[in-house]
């Protein structure tokens, strides 16, 4: 599913901050409290920040935090996909819409891969739902986008329909998508 998930080439660089330094655009702060089941990411944008929380057990598969399209991509554990080429993927993009790369990234949010795309809204998010195949496996793809701080944030959750998925896996992943949308915040300023 990585072909449907990731937009662009992803790289990650981290430089230590010195006391008194101001954060730069694209810097990432990560907070993992021992008592919390989540990890909090905050990415500095040109005029503010965007933050989100994800479960500790999600594996970071890509992090490219610099504009014009910052991407954080995760792999969610699913016992049903063990020994298969399939996986449950999550991506959060921070997009500067006035750039060519930003316009290209936005054109992919909710893009139809095989047929009809259901469009809805939720708490200010424009949401898109569809099914598509990767090789012989059917995936559900949920996308959403919303203006947050000075960027457009897009979210994608995509998961395979596998014979060993739990009977409640689809509803669990829809809840994950909704919880993720609820966990994203941001603001202008420092």
Residue frames as a rotation matrix with the C-alpha (Angstrom) as fourth column:
UNK 1
0.565 0.825 0.000 0.00
0.825 -0.565 0.000 0.00
0.000 0.000 -1.000 0.00
UNK 2
-0.062 -0.670 -0.739 3.00
0.548 -0.642 0.536 2.25
-0.834 -0.372 0.407 0.23
UNK 3
-0.776 -0.217 0.592 2.47
0.630 -0.308 0.713 3.21
0.027 0.926 0.376 -3.44
UNK 4
0.134 0.898 0.419 -0.92
0.655 -0.397 0.643 4.69
0.744 0.188 -0.641 -2.54
UNK 5
0.606 0.181 -0.774 0.22
0.792 -0.222 0.569 6.11
-0.069 -0.958 -0.278 0.79
UNK 6
0.037 -0.749 -0.662 3.39
0.602 -0.511 0.613 8.12
-0.797 -0.421 0.432 0.42
UNK 7
0.944 0.216 0.250 3.67
0.330 -0.620 -0.712 11.33
0.001 0.755 -0.656 -1.56
UNK 8
0.694 -0.711 0.114 7.21
-0.573 -0.641 -0.511 12.00
0.436 0.289 -0.852 -2.70
UNK 9
0.088 -0.790 -0.607 10.63
0.344 0.596 -0.726 10.90
0.935 -0.144 0.324 -1.50
UNK 10
0.914 0.350 0.202 10.97
-0.090 -0.310 0.946 10.90
0.394 -0.884 -0.252 2.25
UNK 11
-0.133 -0.974 -0.184 14.09
0.393 0.119 -0.912 11.81
0.910 -0.194 0.367 4.18
UNK 12
0.913 0.382 -0.144 14.66
0.278 -0.322 0.905 12.68
0.300 -0.866 -0.400 7.82
UNK 13
-0.213 -0.968 0.135 17.39
0.436 -0.218 -0.873 14.82
0.874 -0.127 0.469 9.30
UNK 14
0.846 0.452 -0.282 17.69
0.432 -0.273 0.859 15.87
0.312 -0.849 -0.426 12.90
UNK 15
-0.191 -0.897 0.398 20.00
0.236 -0.436 -0.868 18.45
0.953 -0.072 0.295 14.39
UNK 16
-0.138 0.128 -0.982 20.46
0.986 0.117 -0.123 19.01
0.099 -0.985 -0.142 18.11
UNK 17
0.575 0.366 0.732 19.11
0.280 -0.929 0.244 22.31
0.769 0.065 -0.636 19.43
UNK 18
-0.593 -0.763 -0.255 21.27
0.613 -0.223 -0.758 24.52
0.521 -0.606 0.601 21.61
UNK 19
-0.008 0.590 -0.807 19.74
0.927 -0.297 -0.227 26.36
-0.374 -0.751 -0.545 24.56
UNK 20
-0.215 0.024 -0.976 18.39
0.022 -0.999 -0.030 29.70
-0.976 -0.027 0.214 23.35
UNK 21
-0.995 -0.104 0.005 17.95
0.000 0.047 0.999 28.56
-0.104 0.993 -0.047 19.75
UNK 22
-0.127 0.979 -0.160 14.56
-0.747 -0.200 -0.633 29.19
-0.652 0.039 0.757 18.22
UNK 23
-0.099 0.132 0.986 13.00
0.364 0.927 -0.088 26.28
-0.926 0.351 -0.140 16.36
UNK 24
-0.767 -0.205 -0.609 13.18
-0.483 -0.440 0.757 26.41
-0.423 0.874 0.239 12.57
UNK 25
0.284 0.856 -0.432 10.53
-0.939 0.158 -0.304 25.53
-0.192 0.492 0.849 10.01
UNK 26
0.370 -0.050 -0.928 10.37
-0.479 0.845 -0.236 21.75
0.796 0.532 0.289 9.78
UNK 27
-0.755 -0.596 0.273 11.76
-0.530 0.309 -0.790 21.07
0.386 -0.741 -0.549 13.25
UNK 28
0.197 0.786 -0.587 9.97
-0.114 0.613 0.782 18.25
0.974 -0.087 0.210 15.05
UNK 29
-0.542 -0.240 0.806 9.34
-0.826 -0.028 -0.564 17.93
0.158 -0.970 -0.183 18.77
UNK 30
-0.033 0.476 -0.879 8.41
-0.108 0.872 0.477 14.48
0.994 0.111 0.023 20.06
UNK 31
-0.411 -0.002 0.912 6.98
-0.901 -0.149 -0.407 13.81
0.137 -0.989 0.060 23.52
UNK 32
0.021 0.377 -0.926 6.54
-0.105 0.922 0.373 10.29
0.994 0.090 0.059 24.83
UNK 33
-0.117 0.032 0.993 5.32
-0.971 -0.211 -0.108 10.19
0.206 -0.977 0.055 28.42
UNK 34
-0.934 -0.344 -0.100 5.74
-0.312 0.919 -0.242 6.83
0.175 -0.194 -0.965 30.14
UNK 35
-0.666 0.718 0.203 2.14
0.078 0.338 -0.938 6.81
-0.742 -0.608 -0.282 31.32
UNK 36
0.083 0.714 -0.695 0.56
-0.739 -0.424 -0.524 7.77
-0.669 0.557 0.492 27.99
UNK 37
0.251 0.046 0.967 -0.37
0.399 0.905 -0.146 5.21
-0.882 0.422 0.209 25.32
UNK 38
0.876 0.161 0.454 0.49
0.482 -0.313 -0.818 7.84
0.011 0.936 -0.351 22.67
UNK 39
-0.334 -0.932 -0.142 3.43
0.836 -0.362 0.413 9.75
-0.436 0.019 0.900 21.27
UNK 40
0.718 0.561 -0.412 2.94
0.372 -0.809 -0.455 13.47
-0.589 0.174 -0.789 20.56
UNK 41
-0.314 -0.751 0.581 4.57
0.939 -0.157 0.305 14.99
-0.138 0.642 0.754 17.45
UNK 42
0.653 0.427 -0.626 4.70
0.278 -0.903 -0.327 18.75
-0.705 0.039 -0.708 16.84
UNK 43
-0.099 -0.637 0.765 6.01
0.990 0.012 0.138 20.08
-0.097 0.771 0.630 13.52
UNK 44
-0.168 -0.064 -0.984 7.00
0.219 -0.975 0.026 23.74
-0.961 -0.211 0.178 13.16
UNK 45
0.378 0.361 0.853 5.43
0.918 -0.027 -0.396 25.40
-0.119 0.932 -0.341 10.11
UNK 46
-0.343 -0.559 0.754 6.38
0.701 -0.687 -0.190 28.70
0.625 0.464 0.628 8.48
UNK 47
-0.388 0.276 0.879 4.00
-0.352 -0.926 0.135 30.69
0.852 -0.257 0.457 10.69
UNK 48
0.289 0.543 0.788 3.09
-0.947 0.043 0.318 28.33
0.139 -0.838 0.527 13.53
UNK 49
-0.823 -0.517 0.235 2.86
-0.551 0.827 -0.114 24.64
-0.136 -0.223 -0.965 14.33
UNK 50
0.300 0.850 -0.433 0.77
-0.764 0.486 0.424 21.51
0.571 0.203 0.796 13.84
UNK 51
-0.666 -0.498 0.556 0.64
-0.739 0.542 -0.401 18.73
-0.101 -0.677 -0.729 16.42
UNK 52
0.371 0.764 -0.528 -0.80
-0.712 0.600 0.366 15.23
0.596 0.240 0.766 16.52
UNK 53
-0.220 -0.361 0.906 -0.72
-0.859 0.513 -0.004 12.15
-0.463 -0.779 -0.423 18.71
UNK 54
0.230 0.224 -0.947 -0.35
-0.688 0.725 0.004 8.55
0.688 0.651 0.321 17.55
UNK 55
0.975 0.156 0.157 -0.23
-0.221 0.693 0.686 5.25
-0.002 -0.704 0.711 19.44
UNK 56
0.270 -0.936 0.228 3.20
-0.778 -0.073 0.624 4.23
-0.567 -0.345 -0.748 20.76
UNK 57
-0.008 -0.282 0.959 3.05
0.121 0.952 0.281 0.93
-0.993 0.118 0.026 18.88
UNK 58
0.964 0.240 0.113 2.83
0.148 -0.134 -0.980 2.58
-0.220 0.962 -0.165 15.44
UNK 59
0.068 -0.985 0.161 6.16
0.753 0.157 0.638 2.29
-0.654 0.078 0.753 13.65
UNK 60
0.458 -0.040 -0.888 7.46
-0.404 -0.899 -0.168 5.43
-0.792 0.436 -0.428 11.92
UNK 61
0.386 -0.312 0.868 8.18
0.731 0.678 -0.081 4.41
-0.563 0.665 0.490 8.32
UNK 62
-0.208 -0.488 0.848 8.94
0.837 -0.537 -0.104 7.91
0.506 0.688 0.520 7.02
UNK 63
0.540 0.340 -0.770 9.35
0.661 -0.738 0.138 11.41
-0.522 -0.583 -0.623 8.36
UNK 64
-0.483 -0.561 0.672 10.08
0.825 -0.549 0.134 14.35
0.294 0.619 0.728 6.09
UNK 65
0.091 0.573 -0.814 9.27
0.899 -0.399 -0.180 17.47
-0.428 -0.716 -0.552 8.07
UNK 66
-0.701 -0.438 -0.562 10.40
0.193 -0.877 0.441 20.26
-0.686 0.200 0.700 5.72
UNK 67
0.416 0.862 -0.290 7.94
-0.052 -0.296 -0.954 22.22
-0.908 0.411 -0.078 3.55
UNK 68
-0.639 0.768 0.034 6.36
-0.740 -0.626 0.244 22.51
0.209 0.131 0.969 1.09
UNK 69
0.488 0.774 -0.405 4.98
-0.533 0.631 0.564 18.99
0.692 -0.060 0.720 1.84
UNK 70
-0.557 -0.586 0.588 5.90
-0.825 0.312 -0.471 17.55
0.093 -0.748 -0.658 5.22
UNK 71
0.319 0.628 -0.710 5.00
-0.518 0.742 0.424 13.87
0.793 0.232 0.562 5.66
UNK 72
-0.532 -0.353 0.769 4.83
-0.815 0.461 -0.352 11.62
-0.230 -0.814 -0.533 8.70
UNK 73
0.180 0.559 -0.810 4.01
-0.714 0.640 0.283 8.02
0.676 0.527 0.514 7.77
UNK 74
-0.356 -0.179 0.917 3.31
-0.875 0.410 -0.259 5.16
-0.329 -0.894 -0.302 10.13
UNK 75
-0.434 0.221 -0.873 2.73
-0.308 0.875 0.374 1.42
0.846 0.431 -0.312 10.03
UNK 76
0.049 0.545 0.837 0.06
-0.999 0.007 0.054 0.11
0.023 -0.839 0.544 12.41
UNK 77
-0.886 -0.401 0.231 0.47
-0.429 0.899 -0.089 -3.39
-0.172 -0.178 -0.969 13.77
UNK 78
0.309 0.943 -0.121 -2.06
-0.947 0.294 -0.127 -5.92
-0.084 0.154 0.984 12.48
UNK 79
-0.275 -0.456 0.847 -1.44
-0.461 0.835 0.300 -9.61
-0.844 -0.308 -0.440 13.25
UNK 80
0.596 0.618 0.512 -3.44
0.141 0.548 -0.825 -10.55
-0.790 0.564 0.239 10.13
UNK 81
0.908 -0.237 -0.345 -0.85
-0.412 -0.359 -0.838 -9.04
0.075 0.903 -0.423 7.77
UNK 82
0.128 -0.891 0.436 2.09
-0.658 0.252 0.709 -11.03
-0.742 -0.377 -0.554 9.16
UNK 83
-0.525 -0.481 0.702 3.84
0.202 0.731 0.652 -12.91
-0.827 0.484 -0.286 6.32
UNK 84
0.463 0.619 0.635 1.90
0.829 -0.048 -0.557 -10.93
-0.314 0.784 -0.535 3.68
UNK 85
-0.567 -0.653 0.502 3.00
0.788 -0.608 0.099 -8.01
0.240 0.451 0.859 1.46
UNK 86
0.157 0.770 0.619 0.09
0.385 -0.624 0.680 -5.96
0.909 0.131 -0.395 2.87
UNK 87
-0.660 -0.363 -0.657 0.00
0.744 -0.195 -0.639 -3.49
0.105 -0.911 0.399 5.75
UNK 88
0.595 0.795 -0.118 -2.10
0.798 -0.568 0.202 -0.89
0.094 -0.214 -0.972 7.51
UNK 89
-0.508 -0.825 0.248 -0.62
0.828 -0.547 -0.124 2.55
0.238 0.142 0.961 6.77
UNK 90
0.640 0.610 -0.467 -1.24
0.709 -0.704 0.053 6.01
-0.296 -0.365 -0.883 8.12
UNK 91
-0.434 -0.771 0.466 0.08
0.860 -0.508 -0.040 9.29
0.268 0.384 0.884 6.69
UNK 92
0.594 0.482 -0.645 -0.20
0.620 -0.785 -0.016 12.85
-0.514 -0.390 -0.764 7.93
UNK 93
-0.216 -0.618 0.756 0.83
0.940 -0.340 -0.010 15.58
0.263 0.709 0.655 5.48
UNK 94
0.252 0.196 -0.948 1.34
0.427 -0.901 -0.072 19.28
-0.868 -0.387 -0.311 6.13
UNK 95
-0.060 -0.139 0.988 0.91
0.996 0.054 0.068 21.00
-0.062 0.989 0.136 2.77
UNK 96
-0.440 -0.076 -0.895 1.74
0.046 -0.997 0.062 24.55
-0.897 -0.014 0.442 1.67
UNK 97
0.276 0.713 0.645 -0.98
0.632 0.371 -0.680 24.94
-0.724 0.595 -0.348 -0.99
UNK 98
0.788 0.059 -0.613 0.58
-0.284 -0.849 -0.446 27.89
-0.546 0.526 -0.652 -2.79
UNK 99
-0.274 -0.953 -0.130 3.54
-0.691 0.101 0.716 25.83
-0.669 0.286 -0.686 -4.05
UNK 100
-0.055 0.190 -0.980 3.69
-0.900 0.415 0.131 23.50
0.432 0.890 0.148 -7.06
UNK 101
-0.821 -0.290 -0.492 4.51
-0.082 0.913 -0.400 20.54
0.565 -0.288 -0.773 -4.79
UNK 102
-0.821 0.563 0.093 1.64
-0.154 -0.062 -0.986 21.52
-0.549 -0.824 0.138 -2.49
UNK 103
-0.049 0.817 -0.575 -0.82
-0.949 -0.217 -0.228 21.75
-0.311 0.535 0.786 -5.36
UNK 104
-0.302 -0.136 -0.944 0.29
-0.603 0.794 0.079 18.33
0.738 0.593 -0.322 -6.59
UNK 105
-0.982 -0.079 -0.171 -0.09
0.082 0.636 -0.767 16.79
0.169 -0.768 -0.618 -3.11
UNK 106
-0.553 0.833 -0.030 -3.56
-0.448 -0.327 -0.832 18.32
-0.703 -0.447 0.554 -2.69
UNK 107
-0.107 0.519 -0.848 -4.65
-0.981 0.084 0.175 16.92
0.163 0.851 0.500 -6.06
UNK 108
-0.599 -0.211 -0.773 -4.06
-0.219 0.971 -0.096 13.42
0.770 0.111 -0.628 -4.64
UNK 109
-0.924 0.299 0.237 -6.19
-0.215 0.107 -0.971 13.83
-0.315 -0.948 -0.034 -1.50
UNK 110
-0.062 0.972 0.225 -9.38
-0.271 0.200 -0.941 11.87
-0.961 -0.119 0.251 -2.11
UNK 111
-0.355 -0.151 -0.923 -8.29
-0.930 -0.045 0.365 10.98
-0.096 0.988 -0.124 -5.66
UNK 112
0.693 0.661 0.288 -10.23
-0.590 0.749 -0.301 8.03
-0.415 0.038 0.909 -7.06
UNK 113
-0.470 -0.868 0.159 -8.14
-0.651 0.463 0.601 4.94
-0.595 0.179 -0.783 -7.71
UNK 114
-0.967 0.088 0.238 -10.81
0.196 0.852 0.485 2.59
-0.160 0.516 -0.841 -9.04
UNK 115
-0.322 0.930 0.176 -14.29
0.774 0.151 0.615 4.01
0.546 0.334 -0.769 -8.77
UNK 116
0.474 0.670 0.571 -16.60
0.202 -0.715 0.670 6.07
0.857 -0.202 -0.474 -6.65
UNK 117
-0.750 -0.621 -0.226 -15.32
0.437 -0.210 -0.875 8.14
0.496 -0.755 0.429 -3.74
UNK 118
0.411 0.865 -0.289 -17.74
0.804 -0.195 0.562 8.97
0.429 -0.463 -0.775 -0.94
UNK 119
-0.606 -0.548 0.577 -17.35
0.241 -0.817 -0.524 12.56
0.758 -0.178 0.627 0.28
UNK 120
0.523 0.730 -0.439 -18.46
0.694 -0.066 0.717 13.72
0.494 -0.680 -0.542 3.73
UNK 121
-0.086 -0.559 0.824 -17.47
-0.280 -0.781 -0.559 16.20
0.956 -0.279 -0.090 6.42
UNK 122
0.557 0.161 -0.815 -16.57
0.683 0.470 0.559 15.84
0.473 -0.868 0.152 10.07
UNK 123
0.618 -0.267 -0.739 -15.63
0.579 -0.481 0.658 18.63
-0.531 -0.835 -0.143 12.49
UNK 124
0.598 -0.338 -0.727 -14.33
-0.471 -0.882 0.022 20.88
-0.648 0.329 -0.687 9.69
UNK 125
-0.556 -0.780 0.287 -12.57
-0.252 0.486 0.837 18.05
-0.792 0.393 -0.467 7.85
UNK 126
0.356 0.546 -0.758 -13.48
-0.931 0.136 -0.339 17.21
-0.082 0.827 0.557 4.26
UNK 127
-0.238 -0.384 0.892 -13.42
-0.485 0.843 0.234 13.40
-0.842 -0.377 -0.387 4.22
UNK 128
0.123 0.165 -0.979 -13.13
-0.964 0.252 -0.079 10.88
0.234 0.953 0.190 1.39
UNK 129
-0.089 -0.086 0.992 -13.73
-0.510 0.860 0.029 7.12
-0.856 -0.503 -0.121 1.50
UNK 130
0.435 0.204 -0.877 -13.08
-0.885 0.277 -0.375 4.49
0.167 0.939 0.301 -1.17
UNK 131
0.548 -0.322 0.772 -11.96
-0.033 0.914 0.405 0.95
-0.836 -0.247 0.490 -1.86
UNK 132
0.553 -0.452 -0.700 -9.08
-0.821 -0.152 -0.551 0.10
0.142 0.879 -0.455 -4.18
UNK 133
0.970 -0.237 0.048 -6.84
0.231 0.967 0.104 -2.84
-0.071 -0.090 0.993 -4.96
UNK 134
0.201 -0.969 -0.142 -3.14
-0.959 -0.224 0.172 -3.26
-0.199 0.101 -0.975 -4.52
UNK 135
-0.889 -0.352 -0.294 -2.37
-0.439 0.839 0.321 -6.33
0.134 0.414 -0.900 -6.56
UNK 136
-0.480 0.744 -0.464 -5.08
0.232 0.618 0.752 -8.80
0.846 0.254 -0.469 -5.47
UNK 137
-0.546 0.217 -0.809 -5.83
0.836 0.088 -0.541 -7.26
-0.046 -0.972 -0.229 -2.07
UNK 138
0.261 0.702 0.662 -8.72
0.513 -0.682 0.521 -4.86
0.818 0.203 -0.539 -1.51
UNK 139
-0.761 -0.476 -0.441 -7.92
0.640 -0.442 -0.628 -1.86
0.104 -0.760 0.641 0.68
UNK 140
0.624 0.781 -0.038 -10.16
0.771 -0.607 0.190 0.70
0.125 -0.147 -0.981 2.32
UNK 141
-0.579 -0.780 0.236 -8.69
0.746 -0.624 -0.232 4.19
0.328 0.042 0.944 1.96
UNK 142
0.634 0.698 -0.333 -9.88
0.772 -0.591 0.233 7.06
-0.034 -0.405 -0.914 4.14
UNK 143
-0.525 -0.745 0.411 -8.56
0.747 -0.635 -0.197 10.56
0.408 0.204 0.890 3.38
UNK 144
0.636 0.681 -0.364 -9.31
0.765 -0.620 0.175 13.91
-0.107 -0.389 -0.915 4.97
UNK 145
-0.466 -0.772 0.433 -8.08
0.752 -0.604 -0.266 17.49
0.467 0.201 0.861 4.65
UNK 146
0.723 0.621 -0.302 -8.48
0.685 -0.587 0.431 20.65
0.090 -0.518 -0.850 6.68
UNK 147
0.204 -0.617 0.760 -6.81
-0.013 -0.778 -0.628 24.05
0.979 0.118 -0.167 7.11
UNK 148
0.795 -0.086 -0.601 -4.77
0.606 0.146 0.782 24.02
0.021 -0.985 0.169 10.32
UNK 149
0.113 -0.721 -0.684 -2.53
0.390 -0.600 0.698 26.95
-0.914 -0.346 0.214 11.27
UNK 150
0.128 -0.134 -0.983 -0.89
-0.681 -0.732 0.011 28.08
-0.721 0.668 -0.185 7.99
UNK 151
-0.874 -0.411 -0.258 -1.01
-0.474 0.607 0.638 24.74
-0.105 0.680 -0.726 6.13
UNK 152
0.354 0.897 -0.264 -3.54
-0.886 0.412 0.214 22.24
0.301 0.158 0.940 4.86
UNK 153
-0.561 -0.462 0.687 -3.27
-0.682 0.728 -0.068 19.00
-0.469 -0.507 -0.724 6.80
UNK 154
0.252 0.616 -0.747 -4.21
-0.816 0.550 0.178 15.80
0.521 0.564 0.641 5.02
UNK 155
-0.310 -0.232 0.922 -4.63
-0.755 0.650 -0.090 12.45
-0.578 -0.724 -0.377 6.72
UNK 156
0.114 0.342 -0.933 -4.76
-0.784 0.608 0.127 9.01
0.611 0.717 0.337 5.14
UNK 157
-0.282 -0.133 0.950 -5.56
-0.668 0.738 -0.096 5.70
-0.688 -0.662 -0.297 6.80
UNK 158
0.202 0.274 -0.940 -5.41
-0.899 0.432 -0.067 2.68
0.388 0.859 0.334 4.46
UNK 159
-0.342 -0.286 0.895 -5.85
-0.706 0.706 -0.044 -0.94
-0.620 -0.647 -0.444 5.47
UNK 160
-0.751 -0.017 -0.660 -6.09
-0.535 0.601 0.594 -4.30
0.386 0.799 -0.460 3.68
UNK 161
0.400 0.860 0.318 -9.08
-0.912 0.407 0.048 -6.61
-0.088 -0.309 0.947 3.80
UNK 162
-0.568 -0.722 -0.396 -7.39
-0.700 0.676 -0.228 -9.84
0.433 0.148 -0.889 4.83
UNK 163
0.102 0.651 -0.752 -8.95
-0.080 0.759 0.646 -13.23
0.992 -0.005 0.130 5.64
UNK 164
-0.188 -0.260 -0.947 -7.36
0.832 0.471 -0.295 -13.16
0.523 -0.843 0.128 9.12
UNK 165
-0.703 0.029 0.711 -8.51
-0.246 -0.948 -0.204 -9.62
0.668 -0.318 0.673 10.02
UNK 166
-0.860 0.482 -0.166 -10.61
0.329 0.275 -0.903 -9.56
-0.390 -0.832 -0.395 13.16
UNK 167
-0.177 0.881 0.438 -14.35
0.973 0.090 0.212 -9.18
0.148 0.464 -0.873 12.45
UNK 168
0.705 0.473 -0.528 -14.22
0.604 -0.791 0.098 -5.69
-0.371 -0.389 -0.843 14.00
UNK 169
-0.284 -0.958 -0.029 -11.07
0.810 -0.256 0.528 -4.51
-0.513 0.126 0.849 12.16
UNK 170
-0.337 0.198 0.921 -12.92
0.722 -0.574 0.387 -2.23
0.605 0.795 0.050 9.71
UNK 171
0.716 0.669 0.198 -14.82
0.368 -0.603 0.707 -0.45
0.593 -0.433 -0.678 12.49
UNK 172
0.538 -0.612 -0.580 -11.65
0.672 -0.104 0.733 -0.23
-0.509 -0.784 0.355 14.60
UNK 173
-0.491 -0.787 0.373 -9.77
0.850 -0.340 0.402 1.44
-0.189 0.515 0.836 11.74
UNK 174
0.052 0.587 0.808 -12.61
0.551 -0.692 0.467 3.89
0.833 0.420 -0.360 11.13
UNK 175
0.913 0.245 -0.328 -12.39
0.400 -0.364 0.841 4.80
0.087 -0.899 -0.430 14.83
UNK 176
0.040 -0.976 -0.216 -8.61
0.833 -0.087 0.547 5.21
-0.552 -0.202 0.809 14.51
UNK 177
-0.431 -0.145 0.890 -9.17
0.782 -0.552 0.289 7.60
0.450 0.821 0.352 11.58
UNK 178
0.513 0.726 0.457 -11.73
0.343 -0.662 0.666 9.67
0.786 -0.185 -0.589 13.53
UNK 179
0.796 -0.274 -0.539 -9.54
0.532 -0.104 0.840 9.74
-0.287 -0.956 0.063 16.65
UNK 180
-0.263 -0.945 0.192 -6.57
0.922 -0.188 0.339 10.88
-0.285 0.266 0.921 14.61
UNK 181
-0.153 0.287 0.946 -8.57
0.570 -0.756 0.322 13.73
0.807 0.588 -0.048 13.08
UNK 182
0.837 0.547 0.009 -9.65
0.274 -0.432 0.859 14.75
0.474 -0.716 -0.512 16.58
UNK 183
0.589 -0.679 -0.438 -6.02
0.672 0.110 0.733 14.67
-0.449 -0.726 0.520 17.82
UNK 184
-0.261 -0.704 0.660 -4.66
0.932 -0.362 -0.018 17.11
0.251 0.611 0.751 15.23
UNK 185
0.771 0.452 -0.449 -4.30
0.554 -0.824 0.122 20.71
-0.315 -0.343 -0.885 16.30
UNK 186
-0.274 -0.882 0.384 -2.22
0.950 -0.311 -0.036 23.73
0.151 0.355 0.922 15.50
UNK 187
0.709 0.449 -0.544 -1.96
0.543 -0.839 0.016 27.45
-0.449 -0.307 -0.839 15.72
UNK 188
0.522 -0.540 0.660 -0.18
0.363 -0.560 -0.745 30.48
0.772 0.628 -0.096 14.35
UNK 189
0.606 -0.390 0.693 2.68
-0.710 -0.658 0.251 31.96
0.358 -0.645 -0.675 16.34
UNK 190
-0.409 -0.889 -0.206 5.36
-0.629 0.439 -0.642 30.32
0.661 -0.133 -0.739 18.43
